[in-house]
Amino acid sequence: MGRNPDLVNEAFREYAIHWGIARVGRLFKEADVPLSIALNAEFPAKYPSVWKEFRATQPKAPIIAHGINNTSQLLPLGRGLAEQKAYIRRTLSMIVGLTGITPHGWSSPSVYSNGDTMQAIAGEDITYTLDQMDSDIISRLETPDGPVVCLPYPVVTVDMGQYLARMKTPVDVEGVWLDYVSELASESRAEPAREATTVVIGIHPFVIGTPDGTAALRRVLTHFKMEDTVWLTDTESILKLADPK
């Protein structure tokens, strides 16, 4: 017989919503480090008090549209460009209506996108995306509907994949983040004339919103705040200075 409700597999996600999100917001506020928010469009209406508390700790953080949700309403892949544009338009409309903010960035829900997605987001006035997972540098992708700036978001720096697929603890993920960014910093010091490298670090509250997860992230932020070749910032601050070719 199946477990109904499946407390083991549902409780950690509920914990993330009701405890982890606020804890992450407080950490970044205390550390005085900017962050960007990848937001499912239905979240503010579904959990208004959670959103209000979190947003109060991060009132200026850029909002990146992250689809409607990550489970039952993903991008309509394989149904043509017009369908994707309609989905993106609906996502943006929901976020604007609930937050008053028009997102300029896009992250496909569950990172499921296809060959139509870049053109679709450009056509809906999205200027940058986190869907690029194969580079160390910012780049510009030209589409028939306009350009999209691609910010590197490598699989290895996403805590969710390390936690769920590879069974890594927050301390393990801490080591990955320290090694990944420290090596980029070392390369920069060795070749200061080279193009600046960028990495988006993906954090999820069911991994980093636990007390041990937050402690691990606090150590990472403290370490990199003391590193003179590392700039901890948000996506839109990067775009103000970047000039990708």
N, C-alpha and C positions, 0 to 999 in steps of 0.2 A: 504494500500500500504506500502511496506517496504521502509526503508530509504536506498538510494543508491547514494553516499556512506553513510555508517552508522557512521557519525562523532562522535556521542556520545561514541560508543564502540571502535572506531578505533583511535580517537585522543589521548587518554591517552597513548596508546602504542607507537604512533608516537612521542609523547612528550618524552617518556622514551628514545627512540633511539637518538633523536637529541639534547636533553637537559639533561636528567637524567643520562645517562651513564657517560658523562664527569664530571658531578657534583659529582657523587660517586667517580670517580677516583681522583678528586682533594681533596675530603674530606680525603681519606685514605692517600694521600701523605702529606697533611697538618698535619694530626694526627700522622704521622710516624708509622702507624699500617699496618702490612702485610695483604694481602688478597689473595684469590685464585680465578681464573676466570673459571667459567663453560661456555664453549664456544660452541655454535652451529657451525658446520663446515662451513656452507654457509655464516655466518655473515661477516667475513672480506672482502669477495669479493662483497657482496651485499651492504655493507656500509663501503667502504674503508677509507673514511675520518674520520668517527666516530671511527673506530677501531684504526686508526693511532693516533688520539688525545688521546684516552683512554690509549692505550698501552704506549704512551710516559710518562704518569703519573705513570704507573705501569709496568716498563720494565722487572722486575724480578719476577713478580707474576706467580706462577705455573698455567699452563693451564690444565683444566680438560675437557676431551672430553664429550660433552653433546649432542651427536647425530648430525644428519644433520640439523634438525630444530625441533620445538616443536609442529608443526601443521600437515603438510602434509607428512612428511617423518620420522615417528617414527620407533622404532624397529619392525621388522617383526615377531611379536609374533604369535605362533601357526604354524609356517612354518618350524620348525626344527632348529637344532643347526647350520647346515652349512649356512643357510640363515642369522642367527644372526651374525655369524662370518664374513660373507661377508659384512654386513652392518657396523659392527664395523671397519673392515679393511678399508672400503671406507671412513668412518668418519675420521679415523686417517690419512689416506693419504691426504685428503683435508686439514686438519689442518696443517700438516707438510708442504704441498706445499704453503700454504698461510702465515704461520707464521714462518716457520723454526724451530718450536718446536715440539718434539715428546711427546705427553701427556703420563703420567704414571697413571693418574686417570680417572675414568669413572663415569658419572652420567647419568642414562638413561633419555632420553628426556621425559618430562612430568611425570617422575618417573614411567613409564610403563615398567616393566620388568616381566620375569617369571622364571621358574625353569631352563631354558637353559642359562639364561643370565650370571650367574657367571662363568660357564664353558667357555662360548663364549669369555668373556673379558679376562679370564686367558689365553686362547689359542691364543689371539692376543697381549700378553705381557703387558697387563694392570696389575698393581700391587696393586691398591687400588680402592675402590668404595665408593660412597656416598649413595648407594641404601639401606643401612641398616637403618631402622627407628625404631628399637625396643630395644635400649640399651643405657646405659650411658658410656660404656667402649669400647675401641677398641678391635676387635677380628680378628682372622684369620680363613677364610673358606677354607677348602681343597676341591678342585675340581679334576675331572679326568685329567684336563689339567694344574694343578698347583694351588698354593695357591693365595688367594685374601685377602688383608687386608680390613676390613670393618670399616669405620669411622662413628660414630653415627650422623645421620641427622634426628632428630625427627620432626614429622609433625608440632608440636606446635611452633617450632622456625623458621618456614618458613614464611616470611612476606606475600608472595603471597596468601597462603591459608587463613591466618588471614584476609587479605584485601578483597579478592574476595568471599570466601565462608562464612565468619563470619561477614563481613561488619565492620571490625575494622579499626580505623584510625591509622596513624603512631604513635601517642601518645599512643594508646592502645598497639600497638606492642612493643613500647619502654618499657612499663610496664612488658609485658611478658618476654622480654629478660632480663631485670634487675632482675626480680623475679627468673627466671629459673637458670641463672648463679649464682646469689647470694646464692641460696639455695644449689647448688652443692659446692660452696666455703665454706659455713657454715658447710656442712657435712665433707668436707676435714679438716677443722680446728678441728672439734670435734673428728675425727678419722684419724690422720695424717699418720697412717701406712696402711690405706686402698689403694686399687688400684686407680690410678689417673682416674678421669672422663674426658670425652671429649664431646663437643657438636659443631657441625657445624651449624652456623647460616646462613640461606639462605636469601639473600637480592636481590631484583629485582628492576630495575631502575624506573618502573612505580609506585612503592610504596615509595621507599626510595630516588629516584632521584628527587622528587619534593622538593621545598624549605623547606616545613614543615617536610617532611620525612628525609631530610638530617640533619636538626636541631635536630630531635629526635635521629638519629643515632650518631650524634656528642656527644650528652649528654651521650649516652650509652658507647661509646669508652672512653670518658673522665673519666667516673666513673670507668670503669674496669682497666684502666691504673694505677689507684691509689690503686687497690686491689692486695695485695701481693700474694694471692693464685690463681690468674687468670693470665694465659699466653695467650695473644692475638697473634696469629701466623697464618701461612698458613699450608696447608695440608702436603706439603713435608717436612717442618721443623718438624712437628709432627712425621712423619714416620722415620726420622733420629734418633729419640730418643726412639720411641716405640718399644716394643718387644712383640707383641700380641701372646697369646698362642693358 
